[in-house]
Amino acid sequence: MRMFFGAGLIGLLIAAPAFAQTIGQQAPGQGKPESATAKPAAGGTSKAQTSKPAPASTPESRSAAELALSADPVFDDGTYLRIKQTLFSYSDVEVRGGWPTVPPDAMLAPGGSGAAVAVLRRHLVITGDLPAIAELGDSYDEAVVAAVKKFQQRHGLEPSGSVGAQTIKALNVPVKDRIKRLEASLERLRGMDFLFAERYVVVNIPAAFVEAVARGTVERRYRVIVGKIDRPSPTLTAYITAIDLNPTWTVPLSIAKTEIANRMRRDPNYLSRMQMRLLGAHDEEISPSSVDWSRAPNFTVRQDAGAWNALGNLKIDMPNRYSVYMHDTDVRKLFADDYRFDSHGCTRVDDVRDLAAWILHDNPPGWDRATIDAAIATGQTKIINLPHKIPVAWVYLTGWVTRDGSVEFREDIYKNDDQLDRAALDDAAAGGFVAPMPQTGSQIAPQAAPGSPPAVTQASTLDSR
């Protein structure tokens, strides 16, 4: 059934859920780790802890860790209503004075005690991370550790249980700013037309992860690398139509005329070193030495399939007006980082072969992970068309609420929330993502901005070479 979000849904809302409902499993996402070596508050003591070497990070271990945090999707047919309800709760907190500020220089860690810990406990009760019966006291006990971990997970931080600089920064964001995050996310969902099928895929850009959802449950969740701040990934809805194994990469003309031309001027052997070919109007191969690279010629540049290819060994086709897609990469080290905003607009997926196997499950039959691996090992390019297209959405939610009541926040990496106005909505509408609903009374329905959608180029790892 096609779900349509609109202003008329507001009348269906009931009283907002209590903040206590936020305690539970937390959805994962992008965040920044912080040191666990913080000292306890003045007058307290710290329990000595022995650290063990962390196991090697692999795509499989990262995906398993992300998935274990919650089976609730970041985006389903109830997301709009849950955000709207939570806005009532946060507005109530704002009216009552908000939450207390934790001293920025406080040294907070398990085993500590003092006035700063007492403030922390009150704060965590108001945000629903600590039960109200545990508010009194000034000791950093196991209940506080568990509450801090929940708070950290809700904000995409490493759940260490200790309060470092990043956690204090998140704690001290005023409730009015959190409300702004929720309002901005709600606005971006207004009138969004998306088919919540039995199986669908969703990328939340600020959180930098992708979810594969079946029957309302997240069955796969992976870290992704999305667009840089100056080359943002777009919000969109589309359908996954095919899986390309050992794809070639046709370099977008915008990249060929800038990055490729600049590199060829400095290094005439760059194309051959990168396994790239220069092609004419009829796909005939042209010698790079015959081209005047100072004039940024309009030739096609195509990279051969292989381990060196910028798309890696697999591409997920999802035709859309931005010409972006999801794909593998030959530079995988960034998946282990918490800051994963480094593409030219496309989405690079950690353990993308596993996601492809999920997409291809009986669609068509016979393509499991082992079959995909074997086909890639041949080195031959193969396109697997899907008999049944799978809906996919790239959303930009800096604040959202999962079914278990967890209120999640992420950084506004593209500073879209800072421009919470009609112009921002018009830009989104021009991109085909949001279709604002007509409004009655004194309100005027916003008009879509004229012209083409924002320029978002395809993925490139040329800047890392």
DRENDO-1510 file (C-alpha; in Angstrom, 1 decimal, always signed):
<recs>
REC; n; res; u; v; w
REC; 1; MET; +0.0; +0.0; +0.0 .
REC; 2; ARG; +1.3; +3.4; -0.9 .
REC; 3; MET; +1.6; +5.6; +2.2 .
REC; 4; PHE; +1.2; +9.4; +1.9 .
REC; 5; PHE; +2.2; +11.8; +4.7 .
REC; 6; GLY; +0.3; +15.0; +5.0 .
REC; 7; ALA; -0.8; +17.7; +7.4 .
REC; 8; GLY; -4.2; +16.0; +7.8 .
REC; 9; LEU; -2.6; +13.3; +9.9 .
REC; 10; ILE; -2.1; +15.7; +12.8 .
REC; 11; GLY; -5.7; +15.4; +13.8 .
REC; 12; LEU; -5.2; +11.6; +14.4 .
REC; 13; LEU; -2.6; +12.2; +17.1 .
REC; 14; ILE; -3.1; +11.1; +20.6 .
REC; 15; ALA; -1.4; +12.3; +23.7 .
REC; 16; ALA; +2.4; +12.1; +23.4 .
REC; 17; PRO; +4.1; +9.1; +25.0 .
REC; 18; ALA; +6.1; +9.6; +28.2 .
REC; 19; PHE; +9.8; +10.0; +28.0 .
REC; 20; ALA; +10.2; +6.8; +30.0 .
REC; 21; GLN; +9.2; +4.9; +26.8 .
REC; 22; THR; +12.5; +5.9; +25.3 .
REC; 23; ILE; +14.3; +3.4; +27.4 .
REC; 24; GLY; +15.0; +0.3; +25.4 .
REC; 25; GLN; +16.9; -0.8; +22.3 .
REC; 26; GLN; +18.5; +2.0; +20.4 .
REC; 27; ALA; +19.0; +2.4; +16.7 .
REC; 28; PRO; +22.6; +2.7; +15.5 .
REC; 29; GLY; +24.3; +5.3; +13.4 .
REC; 30; GLN; +27.2; +7.5; +12.7 .
REC; 31; GLY; +28.9; +9.1; +15.7 .
REC; 32; LYS; +32.2; +10.0; +17.1 .
REC; 33; PRO; +34.0; +7.9; +19.7 .
REC; 34; GLU; +35.4; +9.5; +22.8 .
REC; 35; SER; +38.1; +8.7; +25.3 .
REC; 36; ALA; +37.0; +6.4; +28.1 .
REC; 37; THR; +39.9; +7.7; +30.3 .
REC; 38; ALA; +37.8; +10.4; +32.0 .
REC; 39; LYS; +38.4; +11.0; +35.7 .
REC; 40; PRO; +35.7; +11.0; +38.3 .
REC; 41; ALA; +34.1; +14.1; +39.7 .
REC; 42; ALA; +35.9; +15.9; +42.6 .
REC; 43; GLY; +35.6; +13.9; +45.8 .
REC; 44; GLY; +35.0; +10.6; +44.1 .
REC; 45; THR; +36.9; +7.5; +43.2 .
REC; 46; SER; +37.4; +5.6; +39.9 .
REC; 47; LYS; +37.3; +1.8; +39.4 .
REC; 48; ALA; +40.4; +0.5; +37.7 .
REC; 49; GLN; +39.6; -1.1; +34.5 .
REC; 50; THR; +41.9; -3.3; +32.4 .
REC; 51; SER; +41.4; -3.0; +28.6 .
REC; 52; LYS; +41.7; -5.9; +26.2 .
REC; 53; PRO; +42.8; -5.5; +22.6 .
REC; 54; ALA; +39.8; -4.8; +20.4 .
REC; 55; PRO; +39.1; -7.6; +17.8 .
REC; 56; ALA; +39.8; -6.8; +14.2 .
REC; 57; SER; +37.0; -4.8; +12.5 .
REC; 58; THR; +35.6; -6.5; +9.5 .
REC; 59; PRO; +32.5; -5.8; +7.3 .
REC; 60; GLU; +30.8; -8.8; +8.8 .
REC; 61; SER; +31.5; -7.7; +12.4 .
REC; 62; ARG; +30.5; -4.1; +11.8 .
REC; 63; SER; +27.2; -5.2; +10.2 .
REC; 64; ALA; +26.5; -7.6; +13.0 .
REC; 65; ALA; +27.2; -4.9; +15.6 .
REC; 66; GLU; +24.9; -2.4; +13.9 .
REC; 67; LEU; +22.1; -4.9; +13.5 .
REC; 68; ALA; +22.2; -6.1; +17.1 .
REC; 69; LEU; +21.3; -2.7; +18.4 .
REC; 70; SER; +17.7; -2.6; +17.1 .
REC; 71; ALA; +15.4; -4.4; +14.7 .
REC; 72; ASP; +13.2; -1.3; +14.3 .
REC; 73; PRO; +13.6; +0.6; +11.0 .
REC; 74; VAL; +14.7; +4.3; +11.0 .
REC; 75; PHE; +11.9; +4.9; +8.5 .
REC; 76; ASP; +8.5; +3.1; +8.3 .
REC; 77; ASP; +4.9; +4.1; +7.8 .
REC; 78; GLY; +4.6; +5.3; +11.5 .
REC; 79; THR; +7.7; +7.5; +11.5 .
REC; 80; TYR; +5.8; +10.7; +10.8 .
REC; 81; LEU; +3.3; +10.3; +13.6 .
REC; 82; ARG; +5.9; +9.2; +16.1 .
REC; 83; ILE; +8.0; +12.3; +15.4 .
REC; 84; LYS; +4.9; +14.5; +15.7 .
REC; 85; GLN; +3.9; +13.0; +19.0 .
REC; 86; THR; +7.5; +13.3; +20.4 .
REC; 87; LEU; +7.4; +17.0; +19.5 .
REC; 88; PHE; +4.6; +17.5; +22.1 .
REC; 89; SER; +6.7; +15.8; +24.8 .
REC; 90; TYR; +9.8; +17.9; +24.0 .
REC; 91; SER; +7.7; +21.1; +23.9 .
REC; 92; ASP; +6.5; +20.2; +27.4 .
REC; 93; VAL; +10.1; +19.8; +28.6 .
REC; 94; GLU; +10.9; +23.2; +27.1 .
REC; 95; VAL; +8.0; +24.9; +28.9 .
REC; 96; ARG; +9.2; +23.4; +32.1 .
REC; 97; GLY; +12.7; +24.8; +31.7 .
REC; 98; GLY; +14.5; +22.2; +29.7 .
REC; 99; TRP; +17.2; +19.9; +31.1 .
REC; 100; PRO; +20.1; +21.0; +33.3 .
REC; 101; THR; +23.5; +21.8; +31.9 .
REC; 102; VAL; +26.3; +19.5; +32.7 .
REC; 103; PRO; +29.5; +21.4; +33.6 .
REC; 104; PRO; +31.6; +21.4; +30.4 .
REC; 105; ASP; +34.8; +20.7; +32.4 .
REC; 106; ALA; +33.2; +17.9; +34.5 .
REC; 107; MET; +35.2; +14.7; +34.8 .
REC; 108; LEU; +32.6; +11.9; +34.8 .
REC; 109; ALA; +33.2; +8.2; +34.8 .
REC; 110; PRO; +31.9; +5.1; +36.5 .
REC; 111; GLY; +32.7; +5.0; +40.2 .
REC; 112; GLY; +32.8; +8.8; +40.6 .
REC; 113; SER; +30.5; +11.0; +42.6 .
REC; 114; GLY; +29.7; +14.7; +43.3 .
REC; 115; ALA; +27.5; +17.5; +42.3 .
REC; 116; ALA; +28.2; +17.1; +38.6 .
REC; 117; VAL; +27.0; +13.5; +38.8 .
REC; 118; ALA; +23.8; +14.6; +40.5 .
REC; 119; VAL; +23.2; +17.0; +37.6 .
REC; 120; LEU; +23.8; +14.2; +35.1 .
REC; 121; ARG; +21.3; +12.0; +36.9 .
REC; 122; ARG; +18.6; +14.7; +36.7 .
REC; 123; HIS; +19.4; +15.3; +33.0 .
REC; 124; LEU; +19.1; +11.6; +32.2 .
REC; 125; VAL; +15.8; +11.3; +34.0 .
REC; 126; ILE; +14.3; +14.1; +31.9 .
REC; 127; THR; +15.5; +12.6; +28.6 .
REC; 128; GLY; +14.1; +9.3; +29.6 .
REC; 129; ASP; +17.4; +7.4; +29.7 .
REC; 130; LEU; +17.3; +6.9; +33.5 .
REC; 131; PRO; +14.2; +5.8; +35.5 .
REC; 132; ALA; +12.7; +8.5; +37.6 .
REC; 133; ILE; +13.1; +6.4; +40.8 .
REC; 134; ALA; +16.9; +6.6; +40.2 .
REC; 135; GLU; +17.1; +10.4; +40.1 .
REC; 136; LEU; +18.3; +11.0; +43.6 .
REC; 137; GLY; +21.9; +10.6; +44.5 .
REC; 138; ASP; +25.3; +11.8; +43.3 .
REC; 139; SER; +27.1; +8.5; +42.6 .
REC; 140; TYR; +28.0; +7.3; +39.1 .
REC; 141; ASP; +26.7; +3.8; +39.7 .
REC; 142; GLU; +25.7; +1.0; +37.3 .
REC; 143; ALA; +22.3; +2.6; +36.7 .
REC; 144; VAL; +24.0; +5.8; +35.4 .
REC; 145; VAL; +26.4; +3.8; +33.3 .
REC; 146; ALA; +23.5; +2.0; +31.6 .
REC; 147; ALA; +21.6; +5.3; +31.1 .
REC; 148; VAL; +24.7; +7.0; +29.7 .
REC; 149; LYS; +25.1; +4.2; +27.2 .
REC; 150; LYS; +21.5; +4.6; +26.1 .
REC; 151; PHE; +22.0; +8.3; +25.6 .
REC; 152; GLN; +25.2; +7.8; +23.7 .
REC; 153; GLN; +23.6; +5.2; +21.4 .
REC; 154; ARG; +20.6; +7.5; +20.7 .
REC; 155; HIS; +23.0; +10.2; +19.6 .
REC; 156; GLY; +25.3; +8.0; +17.5 .
REC; 157; LEU; +28.2; +8.1; +20.0 .
REC; 158; GLU; +30.3; +5.2; +21.1 .
REC; 159; PRO; +28.4; +3.6; +24.0 .
REC; 160; SER; +31.3; +3.6; +26.5 .
REC; 161; GLY; +29.2; +4.5; +29.6 .
REC; 162; SER; +31.7; +7.2; +30.5 .
REC; 163; VAL; +31.1; +10.9; +29.8 .
REC; 164; GLY; +33.7; +12.6; +27.6 .
REC; 165; ALA; +33.8; +15.8; +25.7 .
REC; 166; GLN; +31.5; +14.5; +22.9 .
REC; 167; THR; +28.9; +13.2; +25.3 .
REC; 168; ILE; +28.9; +16.5; +27.3 .
REC; 169; LYS; +28.5; +18.4; +24.1 .
REC; 170; ALA; +25.4; +16.3; +23.2 .
REC; 171; LEU; +24.0; +16.5; +26.7 .
REC; 172; ASN; +24.2; +20.3; +26.6 .
REC; 173; VAL; +22.4; +20.8; +23.3 .
REC; 174; PRO; +19.3; +22.8; +24.4 .
REC; 175; VAL; +15.9; +21.2; +24.1 .
REC; 176; LYS; +14.8; +23.9; +21.6 .
REC; 177; ASP; +17.6; +22.7; +19.3 .
REC; 178; ARG; +16.4; +19.1; +19.6 .
REC; 179; ILE; +12.9; +20.3; +18.8 .
REC; 180; LYS; +14.4; +22.0; +15.7 .
REC; 181; ARG; +15.9; +18.6; +14.6 .
REC; 182; LEU; +12.6; +16.9; +14.9 .
REC; 183; GLU; +10.7; +19.7; +13.2 .
REC; 184; ALA; +13.1; +19.7; +10.3 .
REC; 185; SER; +12.8; +15.9; +9.8 .
REC; 186; LEU; +9.1; +16.2; +10.0 .
REC; 187; GLU; +9.0; +18.9; +7.3 .
REC; 188; ARG; +11.1; +16.7; +5.0 .
REC; 189; LEU; +8.6; +13.9; +5.4 .
REC; 190; ARG; +5.5; +16.0; +4.7 .
REC; 191; GLY; +3.8; +14.8; +1.6 .
REC; 192; MET; +6.5; +12.2; +0.9 .
REC; 193; ASP; +5.2; +9.6; -1.5 .
REC; 194; PHE; +6.9; +6.2; -0.9 .
REC; 195; LEU; +5.8; +2.7; -1.3 .
REC; 196; PHE; +6.3; +0.7; +2.0 .
REC; 197; ALA; +6.4; -2.7; +0.4 .
REC; 198; GLU; +7.0; -6.0; +2.2 .
REC; 199; ARG; +10.7; -5.6; +1.4 .
REC; 200; TYR; +12.4; -2.2; +1.0 .
REC; 201; VAL; +15.7; -0.4; +1.5 .
REC; 202; VAL; +16.4; +2.9; +3.2 .
REC; 203; VAL; +19.5; +5.0; +3.6 .
REC; 204; ASN; +19.5; +7.6; +6.4 .
REC; 205; ILE; +22.2; +10.1; +5.2 .
REC; 206; PRO; +23.0; +11.9; +8.5 .
REC; 207; ALA; +23.4; +8.5; +10.3 .
REC; 208; ALA; +25.4; +7.0; +7.5 .
REC; 209; PHE; +23.8; +3.6; +7.5 .
REC; 210; VAL; +21.5; +1.6; +5.2 .
REC; 211; GLU; +18.8; -0.8; +6.3 .
REC; 212; ALA; +17.2; -3.7; +4.5 .
REC; 213; VAL; +13.7; -4.1; +5.8 .
REC; 214; ALA; +11.3; -7.0; +5.5 .
REC; 215; ARG; +7.9; -7.2; +7.0 .
REC; 216; GLY; +8.6; -4.2; +9.2 .
REC; 217; THR; +11.8; -5.6; +10.6 .
REC; 218; VAL; +15.4; -4.7; +9.8 .
REC; 219; GLU; +17.1; -7.8; +8.5 .
REC; 220; ARG; +20.4; -6.2; +7.4 .
REC; 221; ARG; +22.0; -3.0; +8.5 .
REC; 222; TYR; +25.4; -1.7; +7.1 .
REC; 223; ARG; +27.6; +1.3; +7.5 .
REC; 224; VAL; +27.7; +3.5; +4.4 .
REC; 225; ILE; +29.8; +6.3; +3.0 .
REC; 226; VAL; +27.7; +9.2; +1.7 .
REC; 227; GLY; +28.3; +12.5; +0.1 .
REC; 228; LYS; +30.8; +15.1; +1.3 .
REC; 229; ILE; +29.6; +18.4; +2.7 .
REC; 230; ASP; +30.3; +20.1; -0.6 .
REC; 231; ARG; +29.0; +17.2; -2.7 .
REC; 232; PRO; +25.9; +16.0; -0.6 .
REC; 233; SER; +24.0; +12.9; -1.3 .
REC; 234; PRO; +20.4; +13.8; -2.4 .
REC; 235; THR; +17.2; +12.7; -0.8 .
REC; 236; LEU; +15.1; +10.6; -3.2 .
REC; 237; THR; +12.8; +7.6; -3.7 .
REC; 238; ALA; +13.4; +5.1; -6.4 .
REC; 239; TYR; +13.4; +1.4; -7.2 .
REC; 240; ILE; +16.3; -1.1; -7.2 .
REC; 241; THR; +16.1; -2.7; -10.7 .
REC; 242; ALA; +19.4; -4.7; -11.1 .
REC; 243; ILE; +22.7; -5.8; -9.6 .
REC; 244; ASP; +25.8; -5.3; -11.7 .
REC; 245; LEU; +28.7; -7.6; -11.0 .
REC; 246; ASN; +32.2; -6.4; -12.0 .
REC; 247; PRO; +30.8; -3.2; -13.3 .
REC; 248; THR; +32.7; -0.7; -15.4 .
REC; 249; TRP; +32.6; +2.9; -14.4 .
REC; 250; THR; +31.8; +5.6; -16.9 .
REC; 251; VAL; +33.2; +8.8; -15.3 .
REC; 252; PRO; +30.6; +11.6; -15.2 .
REC; 253; LEU; +31.5; +14.4; -17.6 .
REC; 254; SER; +31.8; +16.9; -14.7 .
REC; 255; ILE; +34.5; +14.8; -13.1 .
REC; 256; ALA; +36.2; +14.0; -16.4 .
REC; 257; LYS; +36.4; +17.7; -17.3 .
REC; 258; THR; +37.8; +18.7; -13.9 .
REC; 259; GLU; +39.5; +16.0; -11.9 .
REC; 260; ILE; +40.6; +13.8; -14.8 .
REC; 261; ALA; +41.8; +16.7; -16.9 .
REC; 262; ASN; +43.7; +18.2; -14.0 .
REC; 263; ARG; +45.5; +14.9; -13.3 .
REC; 264; MET; +46.3; +14.3; -16.9 .
REC; 265; ARG; +48.0; +17.7; -17.1 .
REC; 266; ARG; +50.2; +16.7; -14.2 .
REC; 267; ASP; +50.6; +13.0; -15.0 .
REC; 268; PRO; +50.2; +11.9; -18.7 .
REC; 269; ASN; +50.1; +8.2; -17.6 .
REC; 270; TYR; +47.2; +8.7; -15.1 .
REC; 271; LEU; +44.6; +7.1; -17.3 .
REC; 272; SER; +46.6; +3.9; -18.0 .
REC; 273; ARG; +47.6; +3.7; -14.4 .
REC; 274; MET; +44.0; +3.9; -13.3 .
REC; 275; GLN; +42.9; +1.3; -15.9 .
REC; 276; MET; +40.8; +3.9; -17.7 .
REC; 277; ARG; +40.1; +4.3; -21.4 .
REC; 278; LEU; +39.4; +7.4; -23.4 .
REC; 279; LEU; +36.4; +6.9; -25.8 .
REC; 280; GLY; +35.0; +8.9; -28.7 .
REC; 281; ALA; +31.5; +9.5; -29.8 .
REC; 282; HIS; +31.1; +5.9; -31.2 .
REC; 283; ASP; +33.0; +4.2; -28.3 .
REC; 284; GLU; +36.2; +4.1; -30.3 .
REC; 285; GLU; +39.3; +4.2; -28.1 .
REC; 286; ILE; +41.4; +7.4; -28.4 .
REC; 287; SER; +45.0; +7.8; -27.4 .
REC; 288; PRO; +45.3; +10.1; -24.4 .
REC; 289; SER; +48.5; +11.6; -25.9 .
REC; 290; SER; +46.5; +13.0; -28.8 .
REC; 291; VAL; +44.3; +15.1; -26.6 .
REC; 292; ASP; +44.9; +18.7; -25.5 .
REC; 293; TRP; +44.0; +18.3; -21.8 .
REC; 294; SER; +44.3; +22.0; -21.2 .
REC; 295; ARG; +41.0; +22.4; -23.0 .
REC; 296; ALA; +39.0; +19.9; -20.8 .
REC; 297; PRO; +37.7; +17.9; -23.9 .
REC; 298; ASN; +34.2; +16.3; -24.0 .
REC; 299; PHE; +35.3; +12.7; -24.3 .
REC; 300; THR; +34.0; +9.7; -22.4 .
REC; 301; VAL; +36.3; +8.2; -19.7 .
REC; 302; ARG; +35.5; +4.6; -18.7 .
REC; 303; GLN; +37.3; +2.6; -16.1 .
REC; 304; ASP; +37.7; -1.1; -16.7 .
REC; 305; ALA; +36.1; -3.6; -14.3 .
REC; 306; GLY; +38.4; -5.0; -11.7 .
REC; 307; ALA; +39.8; -4.5; -8.2 .
REC; 308; TRP; +40.9; -1.0; -9.1 .
REC; 309; ASN; +37.5; +0.1; -10.2 .
REC; 310; ALA; +36.0; +3.0; -8.2 .
REC; 311; LEU; +32.7; +1.1; -7.9 .
REC; 312; GLY; +34.5; -2.0; -6.6 .
REC; 313; ASN; +33.0; -5.3; -7.7 .
REC; 314; LEU; +29.3; -4.6; -7.4 .
REC; 315; LYS; +26.8; -1.9; -8.2 .
REC; 316; ILE; +23.2; -1.6; -7.2 .
REC; 317; ASP; +21.2; +0.0; -9.9 .
REC; 318; MET; +18.3; +2.4; -8.9 .
REC; 319; PRO; +17.5; +4.7; -11.8 .
REC; 320; ASN; +16.8; +8.2; -10.6 .
REC; 321; ARG; +17.1; +11.8; -11.9 .
REC; 322; TYR; +20.4; +12.3; -9.9 .
REC; 323; SER; +22.2; +9.4; -11.5 .
REC; 324; VAL; +23.3; +8.2; -8.1 .
REC; 325; TYR; +23.4; +4.6; -6.9 .
REC; 326; MET; +24.7; +2.3; -4.2 .
REC; 327; HIS; +28.0; +0.4; -4.8 .
REC; 328; ASP; +31.1; -1.3; -3.6 .
REC; 329; THR; +34.4; +0.6; -3.4 .
REC; 330; ASP; +38.1; -0.2; -3.8 .
REC; 331; VAL; +38.9; +2.1; -0.8 .
REC; 332; ARG; +37.3; +0.4; +2.3 .
REC; 333; LYS; +39.2; +1.9; +5.2 .
REC; 334; LEU; +36.7; +4.6; +5.7 .
REC; 335; PHE; +34.0; +2.2; +6.7 .
REC; 336; ALA; +35.8; +1.7; +10.1 .
REC; 337; ASP; +35.6; +5.5; +10.7 .
REC; 338; ASP; +32.7; +7.2; +12.5 .
REC; 339; TYR; +32.9; +10.1; +10.1 .
REC; 340; ARG; +31.7; +8.7; +6.8 .
REC; 341; PHE; +30.9; +11.6; +4.5 .
REC; 342; ASP; +33.4; +11.2; +1.7 .
REC; 343; SER; +31.7; +10.4; -1.6 .
REC; 344; HIS; +30.7; +12.5; -4.5 .
REC; 345; GLY; +27.0; +11.8; -3.9 .
REC; 346; CYS; +26.6; +8.1; -4.3 .
REC; 347; THR; +26.4; +5.6; -1.4 .
REC; 348; ARG; +29.2; +3.2; -0.8 .
REC; 349; VAL; +28.0; +0.2; +1.2 .
REC; 350; ASP; +30.1; -1.9; +3.7 .
REC; 351; ASP; +29.7; -5.6; +2.9 .
REC; 352; VAL; +27.7; -4.7; -0.2 .
REC; 353; ARG; +27.7; -8.3; -1.4 .
REC; 354; ASP; +25.7; -9.3; +1.6 .
REC; 355; LEU; +23.2; -6.6; +0.8 .
REC; 356; ALA; +23.1; -7.8; -2.8 .
REC; 357; ALA; +22.4; -11.3; -1.7 .
REC; 358; TRP; +19.4; -10.0; +0.4 .
REC; 359; ILE; +18.1; -8.0; -2.6 .
REC; 360; LEU; +18.4; -11.1; -4.9 .
REC; 361; HIS; +16.8; -13.5; -2.5 .
REC; 362; ASP; +14.5; -15.4; -4.9 .
REC; 363; ASN; +14.4; -12.3; -7.1 .
REC; 364; PRO; +15.5; -14.0; -9.3 .
REC; 365; PRO; +16.2; -17.4; -7.6 .
REC; 366; GLY; +19.7; -19.0; -7.5 .
REC; 367; TRP; +21.7; -15.9; -6.4 .
REC; 368; ASP; +23.0; -16.4; -2.9 .
REC; 369; ARG; +26.2; -15.0; -1.4 .
REC; 370; ALA; +28.3; -17.9; -2.6 .
REC; 371; THR; +27.0; -17.6; -6.2 .
REC; 372; ILE; +27.6; -13.8; -6.2 .
REC; 373; ASP; +31.2; -14.4; -5.0 .
REC; 374; ALA; +31.8; -17.0; -7.6 .
REC; 375; ALA; +30.5; -14.8; -10.4 .
REC; 376; ILE; +32.7; -11.8; -9.3 .
REC; 377; ALA; +35.7; -14.1; -9.2 .
REC; 378; THR; +35.4; -14.8; -12.9 .
REC; 379; GLY; +36.1; -11.1; -13.6 .
REC; 380; GLN; +33.3; -11.0; -16.2 .
REC; 381; THR; +30.7; -8.2; -16.1 .
REC; 382; LYS; +27.2; -9.4; -15.5 .
REC; 383; ILE; +23.9; -7.6; -15.0 .
REC; 384; ILE; +21.2; -9.4; -12.9 .
REC; 385; ASN; +17.9; -7.8; -13.6 .
REC; 386; LEU; +15.2; -8.0; -10.8 .
REC; 387; PRO; +11.8; -9.4; -11.9 .
REC; 388; HIS; +10.3; -7.6; -8.9 .
REC; 389; LYS; +11.7; -4.1; -8.2 .
REC; 390; ILE; +12.5; -3.2; -4.6 .
REC; 391; PRO; +11.6; +0.3; -3.3 .
REC; 392; VAL; +14.5; +2.4; -1.9 .
REC; 393; ALA; +14.5; +5.7; -0.1 .
REC; 394; TRP; +17.4; +8.0; +0.8 .
REC; 395; VAL; +16.2; +10.1; +3.7 .
REC; 396; TYR; +17.7; +13.0; +5.7 .
REC; 397; LEU; +16.5; +12.5; +9.2 .
REC; 398; THR; +18.5; +14.3; +11.9 .
REC; 399; GLY; +15.8; +13.4; +14.5 .
REC; 400; TRP; +13.5; +10.4; +14.4 .
REC; 401; VAL; +11.7; +8.0; +16.7 .
REC; 402; THR; +11.7; +4.2; +16.4 .
REC; 403; ARG; +8.7; +2.0; +17.3 .
REC; 404; ASP; +10.2; +1.2; +20.8 .
REC; 405; GLY; +10.0; +4.9; +21.6 .
REC; 406; SER; +13.7; +5.6; +21.2 .
REC; 407; VAL; +14.3; +9.3; +20.2 .
REC; 408; GLU; +17.3; +9.4; +17.9 .
REC; 409; PHE; +19.4; +12.4; +16.9 .
REC; 410; ARG; +22.4; +12.9; +14.6 .
REC; 411; GLU; +24.5; +15.8; +13.5 .
REC; 412; ASP; +23.1; +18.0; +10.7 .
REC; 413; ILE; +26.1; +17.3; +8.5 .
REC; 414; TYR; +24.8; +19.3; +5.5 .
REC; 415; LYS; +23.4; +22.1; +7.7 .
REC; 416; ASN; +19.9; +21.6; +6.2 .
REC; 417; ASP; +18.2; +22.0; +9.6 .
REC; 418; ASP; +19.7; +25.5; +9.9 .
REC; 419; GLN; +17.5; +26.5; +6.9 .
REC; 420; LEU; +14.2; +25.3; +8.2 .
REC; 421; ASP; +12.0; +27.4; +6.0 .
REC; 422; ARG; +9.9; +27.2; +2.9 .
REC; 423; ALA; +12.9; +27.6; +0.6 .
REC; 424; ALA; +14.4; +24.4; +1.9 .
REC; 425; LEU; +11.2; +22.6; +1.3 .
REC; 426; ASP; +10.9; +24.0; -2.2 .
REC; 427; ASP; +14.4; +22.7; -3.0 .
REC; 428; ALA; +13.4; +19.3; -1.8 .
REC; 429; ALA; +10.2; +19.4; -3.8 .
REC; 430; ALA; +12.2; +20.3; -7.0 .
REC; 431; GLY; +14.3; +17.2; -6.4 .
REC; 432; GLY; +11.2; +15.0; -6.5 .
REC; 433; PHE; +11.5; +13.8; -2.9 .
REC; 434; VAL; +8.9; +15.9; -1.1 .
REC; 435; ALA; +5.5; +16.8; -2.5 .
REC; 436; PRO; +4.1; +19.4; +0.0 .
REC; 437; MET; +0.4; +19.0; +0.7 .
REC; 438; PRO; -2.0; +21.9; -0.1 .
REC; 439; GLN; -3.0; +23.8; +3.0 .
REC; 440; THR; -6.2; +25.7; +3.8 .
REC; 441; GLY; -7.0; +28.8; +5.7 .
REC; 442; SER; -4.4; +31.6; +6.0 .
REC; 443; GLN; -1.5; +29.2; +5.1 .
REC; 444; ILE; -0.4; +29.2; +1.5 .
REC; 445; ALA; +0.8; +26.0; -0.2 .
REC; 446; PRO; +4.5; +26.2; -1.0 .
REC; 447; GLN; +5.5; +26.3; -4.6 .
REC; 448; ALA; +8.3; +24.1; -6.1 .
REC; 449; ALA; +11.4; +25.9; -7.0 .
REC; 450; PRO; +11.9; +26.2; -10.8 .
REC; 451; GLY; +14.7; +24.6; -12.7 .
REC; 452; SER; +16.7; +21.4; -12.5 .
REC; 453; PRO; +17.5; +19.5; -9.3 .
REC; 454; PRO; +20.8; +20.3; -7.5 .
REC; 455; ALA; +23.8; +19.0; -9.3 .
REC; 456; VAL; +24.9; +15.7; -7.6 .
REC; 457; THR; +27.7; +13.8; -9.4 .
REC; 458; GLN; +28.4; +10.1; -9.2 .
REC; 459; ALA; +30.8; +8.5; -6.8 .
REC; 460; SER; +34.5; +9.1; -7.3 .
REC; 461; THR; +37.6; +8.0; -5.3 .
REC; 462; LEU; +39.9; +10.0; -7.5 .
REC; 463; ASP; +40.6; +12.5; -4.7 .
REC; 464; SER; +42.1; +9.6; -2.7 .
REC; 465; ARG; +44.7; +8.7; -5.3 .
</recs>
